[in-house]
Amino acid sequence: MGPDHPDTLTSRNNLASWLGQTGDVREAARILTQLAADRSRILGPDHPDAAVTPANLAHWVGVSLEASTQPAERPWGGRQSGPRPVHAR
């Protein structure tokens, strides 16, 4: 099997999926971007695997955008640390 073998392409897709699930969404998107071009070139643009790769890419880009717009969670609970605000009397 070489880099253009369909099983190799599937392995790259699986790697991207696992990376995305472990939180490395940027690397998952990078792999899927290249994989989309490779699958289209090797398998043809009408092949089901070539068609699903852009959808997988869109999923991880969406996850990334969603995560970037969420307020940061405080692992220690809802209270802020640091000095308390001083109120005018």
N, CA, C and O atoms as CSV, one atom per row, in Angstrom:
chain,resi,resn,atom,element,x,y,z
A,1,MET,N,N,0.851,-1.189,0.000
A,1,MET,CA,C,0.000,0.000,0.000
A,1,MET,C,C,0.889,1.242,0.000
A,1,MET,O,O,1.910,1.302,0.685
A,2,GLY,N,N,0.482,2.196,-0.763
A,2,GLY,CA,C,1.213,3.451,-0.833
A,2,GLY,C,C,0.330,4.604,-0.388
A,2,GLY,O,O,-0.785,4.381,0.083
A,3,PRO,N,N,0.805,5.816,-0.526
A,3,PRO,CA,C,0.055,6.981,-0.071
A,3,PRO,C,C,-1.265,7.203,-0.819
A,3,PRO,O,O,-2.167,7.863,-0.303
A,4,ASP,N,N,-1.377,6.656,-2.024
A,4,ASP,CA,C,-2.602,6.832,-2.810
A,4,ASP,C,C,-3.561,5.650,-2.714
A,4,ASP,O,O,-4.606,5.645,-3.364
A,5,HIS,N,N,-3.217,4.663,-1.918
A,5,HIS,CA,C,-4.087,3.494,-1.762
A,5,HIS,C,C,-5.348,3.895,-0.995
A,5,HIS,O,O,-5.252,4.659,-0.035
A,6,PRO,N,N,-6.517,3.407,-1.384
A,6,PRO,CA,C,-7.760,3.764,-0.681
A,6,PRO,C,C,-7.731,3.466,0.817
A,6,PRO,O,O,-8.314,4.214,1.602
A,7,ASP,N,N,-7.058,2.376,1.229
A,7,ASP,CA,C,-6.968,2.081,2.666
A,7,ASP,C,C,-6.129,3.130,3.399
A,7,ASP,O,O,-6.419,3.473,4.545
A,8,THR,N,N,-5.099,3.629,2.739
A,8,THR,CA,C,-4.277,4.687,3.328
A,8,THR,C,C,-5.100,5.963,3.493
A,8,THR,O,O,-5.004,6.646,4.512
A,9,LEU,N,N,-5.903,6.274,2.488
A,9,LEU,CA,C,-6.767,7.452,2.572
A,9,LEU,C,C,-7.762,7.298,3.716
A,9,LEU,O,O,-8.020,8.257,4.444
A,10,THR,N,N,-8.322,6.105,3.882
A,10,THR,CA,C,-9.251,5.854,4.985
A,10,THR,C,C,-8.543,6.000,6.324
A,10,THR,O,O,-9.117,6.538,7.271
A,11,SER,N,N,-7.308,5.529,6.415
A,11,SER,CA,C,-6.543,5.669,7.659
A,11,SER,C,C,-6.302,7.137,7.997
A,11,SER,O,O,-6.362,7.529,9.162
A,12,ARG,N,N,-6.030,7.938,6.982
A,12,ARG,CA,C,-5.844,9.376,7.218
A,12,ARG,C,C,-7.132,10.017,7.721
A,12,ARG,O,O,-7.104,10.888,8.591
A,13,ASN,N,N,-8.262,9.578,7.166
A,13,ASN,CA,C,-9.555,10.084,7.628
A,13,ASN,C,C,-9.782,9.700,9.093
A,13,ASN,O,O,-10.226,10.522,9.896
A,14,ASN,N,N,-9.475,8.445,9.431
A,14,ASN,CA,C,-9.644,7.977,10.807
A,14,ASN,C,C,-8.729,8.731,11.761
A,14,ASN,O,O,-9.136,9.083,12.868
A,15,LEU,N,N,-7.496,8.980,11.338
A,15,LEU,CA,C,-6.565,9.748,12.160
A,15,LEU,C,C,-7.122,11.140,12.435
A,15,LEU,O,O,-7.083,11.614,13.570
A,16,ALA,N,N,-7.634,11.788,11.408
A,16,ALA,CA,C,-8.214,13.125,11.583
A,16,ALA,C,C,-9.377,13.085,12.554
A,16,ALA,O,O,-9.523,13.980,13.387
A,17,SER,N,N,-10.203,12.060,12.457
A,17,SER,CA,C,-11.339,11.930,13.364
A,17,SER,C,C,-10.871,11.783,14.812
A,17,SER,O,O,-11.383,12.450,15.711
A,18,TRP,N,N,-9.908,10.918,15.021
A,18,TRP,CA,C,-9.401,10.718,16.390
A,18,TRP,C,C,-8.733,11.982,16.927
A,18,TRP,O,O,-8.908,12.326,18.096
A,19,LEU,N,N,-7.980,12.663,16.096
A,19,LEU,CA,C,-7.360,13.915,16.542
A,19,LEU,C,C,-8.423,14.933,16.939
A,19,LEU,O,O,-8.298,15.599,17.967
A,20,GLY,N,N,-9.457,15.053,16.130
A,20,GLY,CA,C,-10.534,15.981,16.456
A,20,GLY,C,C,-11.208,15.612,17.774
A,20,GLY,O,O,-11.512,16.485,18.587
A,21,GLN,N,N,-11.440,14.323,17.982
A,21,GLN,CA,C,-12.100,13.875,19.210
A,21,GLN,C,C,-11.237,14.097,20.448
A,21,GLN,O,O,-11.766,14.258,21.548
A,22,THR,N,N,-9.924,14.106,20.282
A,22,THR,CA,C,-9.048,14.339,21.428
A,22,THR,C,C,-8.776,15.821,21.651
A,22,THR,O,O,-8.068,16.192,22.587
A,23,GLY,N,N,-9.341,16.672,20.787
A,23,GLY,CA,C,-9.215,18.111,20.986
A,23,GLY,C,C,-8.266,18.811,20.045
A,23,GLY,O,O,-8.172,20.038,20.076
A,24,ASP,N,N,-7.561,18.077,19.213
A,24,ASP,CA,C,-6.636,18.711,18.268
A,24,ASP,C,C,-7.375,18.991,16.957
A,24,ASP,O,O,-7.072,18.418,15.910
A,25,VAL,N,N,-8.342,19.881,17.052
A,25,VAL,CA,C,-9.229,20.175,15.928
A,25,VAL,C,C,-8.465,20.825,14.780
A,25,VAL,O,O,-8.771,20.572,13.615
A,26,ARG,N,N,-7.498,21.639,15.088
A,26,ARG,CA,C,-6.717,22.312,14.040
A,26,ARG,C,C,-5.977,21.292,13.171
A,26,ARG,O,O,-5.973,21.410,11.946
A,27,GLU,N,N,-5.349,20.290,13.799
A,27,GLU,CA,C,-4.631,19.267,13.039
A,27,GLU,C,C,-5.612,18.393,12.256
A,27,GLU,O,O,-5.328,18.003,11.123
A,28,ALA,N,N,-6.750,18.090,12.848
A,28,ALA,CA,C,-7.773,17.315,12.148
A,28,ALA,C,C,-8.204,18.054,10.883
A,28,ALA,O,O,-8.323,17.447,9.819
A,29,ALA,N,N,-8.432,19.336,10.995
A,29,ALA,CA,C,-8.852,20.137,9.835
A,29,ALA,C,C,-7.748,20.207,8.793
A,29,ALA,O,O,-8.022,20.180,7.593
A,30,ARG,N,N,-6.503,20.298,9.242
A,30,ARG,CA,C,-5.384,20.341,8.297
A,30,ARG,C,C,-5.306,19.036,7.496
A,30,ARG,O,O,-5.149,19.059,6.275
A,31,ILE,N,N,-5.416,17.913,8.185
A,31,ILE,CA,C,-5.365,16.612,7.510
A,31,ILE,C,C,-6.539,16.462,6.546
A,31,ILE,O,O,-6.362,16.008,5.415
A,32,LEU,N,N,-7.730,16.841,6.988
A,32,LEU,CA,C,-8.914,16.690,6.143
A,32,LEU,C,C,-8.885,17.605,4.924
A,32,LEU,O,O,-9.409,17.243,3.870
A,33,THR,N,N,-8.290,18.765,5.051
A,33,THR,CA,C,-8.167,19.675,3.905
A,33,THR,C,C,-7.341,19.014,2.800
A,33,THR,O,O,-7.728,19.017,1.631
A,34,GLN,N,N,-6.198,18.450,3.194
A,34,GLN,CA,C,-5.354,17.771,2.202
A,34,GLN,C,C,-6.021,16.490,1.711
A,34,GLN,O,O,-5.949,16.162,0.526
A,35,LEU,N,N,-6.670,15.767,2.620
A,35,LEU,CA,C,-7.325,14.511,2.254
A,35,LEU,C,C,-8.459,14.737,1.246
A,35,LEU,O,O,-8.651,13.927,0.340
A,36,ALA,N,N,-9.198,15.820,1.398
A,36,ALA,CA,C,-10.288,16.116,0.453
A,36,ALA,C,C,-9.741,16.256,-0.963
A,36,ALA,O,O,-10.314,15.727,-1.916
A,37,ALA,N,N,-8.634,16.970,-1.089
A,37,ALA,CA,C,-8.025,17.132,-2.416
A,37,ALA,C,C,-7.502,15.802,-2.941
A,37,ALA,O,O,-7.685,15.476,-4.114
A,38,ASP,N,N,-6.851,15.034,-2.070
A,38,ASP,CA,C,-6.283,13.759,-2.495
A,38,ASP,C,C,-7.369,12.760,-2.887
A,38,ASP,O,O,-7.249,12.088,-3.911
A,39,ARG,N,N,-8.415,12.657,-2.091
A,39,ARG,CA,C,-9.480,11.706,-2.422
A,39,ARG,C,C,-10.172,12.075,-3.731
A,39,ARG,O,O,-10.496,11.197,-4.530
A,40,SER,N,N,-10.393,13.341,-3.949
A,40,SER,CA,C,-11.027,13.776,-5.190
A,40,SER,C,C,-10.132,13.455,-6.388
A,40,SER,O,O,-10.612,13.007,-7.430
A,41,ARG,N,N,-8.841,13.687,-6.230
A,41,ARG,CA,C,-7.886,13.421,-7.305
A,41,ARG,C,C,-7.753,11.925,-7.572
A,41,ARG,O,O,-7.724,11.501,-8.727
A,42,ILE,N,N,-7.672,11.130,-6.519
A,42,ILE,CA,C,-7.405,9.694,-6.659
A,42,ILE,C,C,-8.679,8.898,-6.958
A,42,ILE,O,O,-8.690,8.043,-7.844
A,43,LEU,N,N,-9.734,9.182,-6.223
A,43,LEU,CA,C,-10.961,8.387,-6.347
A,43,LEU,C,C,-11.967,8.989,-7.322
A,43,LEU,O,O,-12.876,8.308,-7.796
A,44,GLY,N,N,-11.792,10.260,-7.609
A,44,GLY,CA,C,-12.749,10.970,-8.463
A,44,GLY,C,C,-13.728,11.754,-7.605
A,44,GLY,O,O,-14.074,11.311,-6.510
A,45,PRO,N,N,-14.179,12.901,-8.075
A,45,PRO,CA,C,-15.035,13.776,-7.273
A,45,PRO,C,C,-16.405,13.184,-6.944
A,45,PRO,O,O,-17.063,13.647,-6.011
A,46,ASP,N,N,-16.845,12.178,-7.687
A,46,ASP,CA,C,-18.168,11.587,-7.442
A,46,ASP,C,C,-18.130,10.371,-6.529
A,46,ASP,O,O,-19.174,9.793,-6.227
A,47,HIS,N,N,-16.950,9.977,-6.088
A,47,HIS,CA,C,-16.831,8.828,-5.190
A,47,HIS,C,C,-17.400,9.212,-3.813
A,47,HIS,O,O,-17.178,10.331,-3.350
A,48,PRO,N,N,-18.122,8.307,-3.162
A,48,PRO,CA,C,-18.715,8.631,-1.851
A,48,PRO,C,C,-17.691,9.090,-0.808
A,48,PRO,O,O,-17.978,9.991,-0.020
A,49,ASP,N,N,-16.502,8.481,-0.795
A,49,ASP,CA,C,-15.489,8.901,0.175
A,49,ASP,C,C,-14.990,10.315,-0.114
A,49,ASP,O,O,-14.700,11.080,0.806
A,50,ALA,N,N,-14.893,10.654,-1.398
A,50,ALA,CA,C,-14.471,12.006,-1.760
A,50,ALA,C,C,-15.545,13.025,-1.396
A,50,ALA,O,O,-15.243,14.176,-1.080
A,51,ALA,N,N,-16.792,12.591,-1.445
A,51,ALA,CA,C,-17.895,13.506,-1.127
A,51,ALA,C,C,-18.046,13.728,0.377
A,51,ALA,O,O,-18.455,14.810,0.798
A,52,VAL,N,N,-17.723,12.724,1.191
A,52,VAL,CA,C,-17.935,12.844,2.631
A,52,VAL,C,C,-16.799,13.608,3.328
A,52,VAL,O,O,-17.006,14.161,4.408
A,53,THR,N,N,-15.626,13.643,2.735
A,53,THR,CA,C,-14.489,14.310,3.378
A,53,THR,C,C,-14.741,15.797,3.621
A,53,THR,O,O,-14.435,16.279,4.712
A,54,PRO,N,N,-15.285,16.551,2.655
A,54,PRO,CA,C,-15.589,17.962,2.958
A,54,PRO,C,C,-16.612,18.114,4.091
A,54,PRO,O,O,-16.560,19.087,4.844
A,55,ALA,N,N,-17.532,17.165,4.214
A,55,ALA,CA,C,-18.493,17.221,5.323
A,55,ALA,C,C,-17.790,17.000,6.654
A,55,ALA,O,O,-18.103,17.659,7.645
A,56,ASN,N,N,-16.842,16.074,6.672
A,56,ASN,CA,C,-16.064,15.857,7.902
A,56,ASN,C,C,-15.258,17.103,8.251
A,56,ASN,O,O,-15.174,17.490,9.416
A,57,LEU,N,N,-14.676,17.719,7.249
A,57,LEU,CA,C,-13.925,18.959,7.468
A,57,LEU,C,C,-14.838,20.045,8.026
A,57,LEU,O,O,-14.473,20.740,8.974
A,58,ALA,N,N,-16.012,20.189,7.443
A,58,ALA,CA,C,-16.970,21.197,7.914
A,58,ALA,C,C,-17.359,20.933,9.365
A,58,ALA,O,O,-17.527,21.869,10.146
A,59,HIS,N,N,-17.500,19.665,9.723
A,59,HIS,CA,C,-17.836,19.326,11.113
A,59,HIS,C,C,-16.765,19.837,12.070
A,59,HIS,O,O,-17.089,20.503,13.054
A,60,TRP,N,N,-15.498,19.540,11.801
A,60,TRP,CA,C,-14.431,19.937,12.726
A,60,TRP,C,C,-14.194,21.438,12.712
A,60,TRP,O,O,-13.830,22.007,13.741
A,61,VAL,N,N,-14.390,22.091,11.580
A,61,VAL,CA,C,-14.296,23.553,11.549
A,61,VAL,C,C,-15.421,24.144,12.402
A,61,VAL,O,O,-15.205,25.101,13.145
A,62,GLY,N,N,-16.618,23.570,12.292
A,62,GLY,CA,C,-17.741,24.025,13.116
A,62,GLY,C,C,-17.480,23.829,14.599
A,62,GLY,O,O,-17.793,24.704,15.406
A,63,VAL,N,N,-16.911,22.690,14.963
A,63,VAL,CA,C,-16.562,22.432,16.364
A,63,VAL,C,C,-15.562,23.474,16.847
A,63,VAL,O,O,-15.677,23.995,17.956
A,64,SER,N,N,-14.584,23.768,16.003
A,64,SER,CA,C,-13.575,24.758,16.362
A,64,SER,C,C,-14.188,26.139,16.560
A,64,SER,O,O,-13.867,26.835,17.524
A,65,LEU,N,N,-15.065,26.530,15.652
A,65,LEU,CA,C,-15.712,27.842,15.772
A,65,LEU,C,C,-16.617,27.902,16.991
A,65,LEU,O,O,-16.668,28.917,17.686
A,66,GLU,N,N,-17.327,26.815,17.248
A,66,GLU,CA,C,-18.207,26.768,18.418
A,66,GLU,C,C,-17.406,26.904,19.697
A,66,GLU,O,O,-17.802,27.627,20.611
A,67,ALA,N,N,-16.287,26.216,19.763
A,67,ALA,CA,C,-15.443,26.271,20.957
A,67,ALA,C,C,-14.851,27.659,21.150
A,67,ALA,O,O,-14.682,28.109,22.284
A,68,SER,N,N,-14.535,28.340,20.052
A,68,SER,CA,C,-13.916,29.658,20.178
A,68,SER,C,C,-14.912,30.733,20.589
A,68,SER,O,O,-14.504,31.810,21.022
A,69,THR,N,N,-16.210,30.465,20.463
A,69,THR,CA,C,-17.203,31.465,20.840
A,69,THR,C,C,-17.824,31.193,22.205
A,69,THR,O,O,-18.620,31.993,22.696
A,70,GLN,N,N,-17.462,30.067,22.821
A,70,GLN,CA,C,-17.992,29.744,24.150
A,70,GLN,C,C,-17.194,30.487,25.207
A,70,GLN,O,O,-15.978,30.629,25.078
A,71,PRO,N,N,-17.863,30.965,26.255
A,71,PRO,CA,C,-17.107,31.589,27.341
A,71,PRO,C,C,-16.225,30.540,28.010
A,71,PRO,O,O,-16.582,29.365,28.097
A,72,ALA,N,N,-15.093,30.985,28.468
A,72,ALA,CA,C,-14.164,30.065,29.126
A,72,ALA,C,C,-14.788,29.518,30.404
A,72,ALA,O,O,-15.369,30.260,31.196
A,73,GLU,N,N,-14.658,28.222,30.588
A,73,GLU,CA,C,-15.178,27.608,31.799
A,73,GLU,C,C,-14.147,27.748,32.905
A,73,GLU,O,O,-12.942,27.734,32.653
A,74,ARG,N,N,-14.624,27.879,34.113
A,74,ARG,CA,C,-13.743,27.942,35.263
A,74,ARG,C,C,-13.719,26.567,35.911
A,74,ARG,O,O,-14.725,26.145,36.482
A,75,PRO,N,N,-12.609,25.862,35.840
A,75,PRO,CA,C,-12.570,24.505,36.368
A,75,PRO,C,C,-12.774,24.441,37.871
A,75,PRO,O,O,-13.108,23.379,38.397
A,76,TRP,N,N,-12.582,25.544,38.574
A,76,TRP,CA,C,-12.711,25.557,40.023
A,76,TRP,C,C,-14.106,25.967,40.479
A,76,TRP,O,O,-14.339,26.104,41.680
A,77,GLY,N,N,-15.030,26.164,39.559
A,77,GLY,CA,C,-16.392,26.531,39.918
A,77,GLY,C,C,-16.751,27.904,39.404
A,77,GLY,O,O,-16.055,28.462,38.555
A,78,GLY,N,N,-17.824,28.443,39.912
A,78,GLY,CA,C,-18.353,29.684,39.392
A,78,GLY,C,C,-17.773,30.946,39.988
A,78,GLY,O,O,-18.028,32.037,39.478
A,79,ARG,N,N,-17.001,30.829,41.052
A,79,ARG,CA,C,-16.471,32.032,41.696
A,79,ARG,C,C,-15.163,32.458,41.054
A,79,ARG,O,O,-14.320,31.632,40.705
A,80,GLN,N,N,-15.017,33.745,40.912
A,80,GLN,CA,C,-13.790,34.302,40.374
A,80,GLN,C,C,-12.774,34.425,41.490
A,80,GLN,O,O,-13.124,34.753,42.624
A,81,SER,N,N,-11.511,34.160,41.171
A,81,SER,CA,C,-10.472,34.370,42.164
A,81,SER,C,C,-9.916,35.774,41.999
A,81,SER,O,O,-10.178,36.450,41.004
A,82,GLY,N,N,-9.166,36.189,42.965
A,82,GLY,CA,C,-8.571,37.517,42.888
A,82,GLY,C,C,-9.292,38.481,43.811
A,82,GLY,O,O,-10.220,38.101,44.526
A,83,PRO,N,N,-8.855,39.732,43.789
A,83,PRO,CA,C,-9.451,40.718,44.702
A,83,PRO,C,C,-10.903,40.969,44.383
A,83,PRO,O,O,-11.324,40.915,43.227
A,84,ARG,N,N,-11.654,41.241,45.413
A,84,ARG,CA,C,-13.074,41.544,45.250
A,84,ARG,C,C,-13.213,43.001,44.813
A,84,ARG,O,O,-12.366,43.827,45.155
A,85,PRO,N,N,-14.253,43.326,44.072
A,85,PRO,CA,C,-14.421,44.710,43.629
A,85,PRO,C,C,-14.705,45.629,44.821
A,85,PRO,O,O,-15.359,45.237,45.788
A,86,VAL,N,N,-14.205,46.837,44.728
A,86,VAL,CA,C,-14.437,47.827,45.772
A,86,VAL,C,C,-15.637,48.655,45.340
A,86,VAL,O,O,-15.662,49.200,44.237
A,87,HIS,N,N,-16.640,48.745,46.222
A,87,HIS,CA,C,-17.845,49.506,45.911
A,87,HIS,C,C,-17.782,50.874,46.564
A,87,HIS,O,O,-17.342,51.016,47.705
A,88,ALA,N,N,-18.223,51.871,45.828
A,88,ALA,CA,C,-18.238,53.226,46.385
A,88,ALA,C,C,-19.281,53.318,47.483
A,88,ALA,O,O,-20.343,52.703,47.385
A,89,ARG,N,N,-18.988,54.080,48.530
A,89,ARG,CA,C,-19.936,54.245,49.626
A,89,ARG,C,C,-20.524,55.604,49.614
A,89,ARG,O,O,-21.349,55.928,50.468
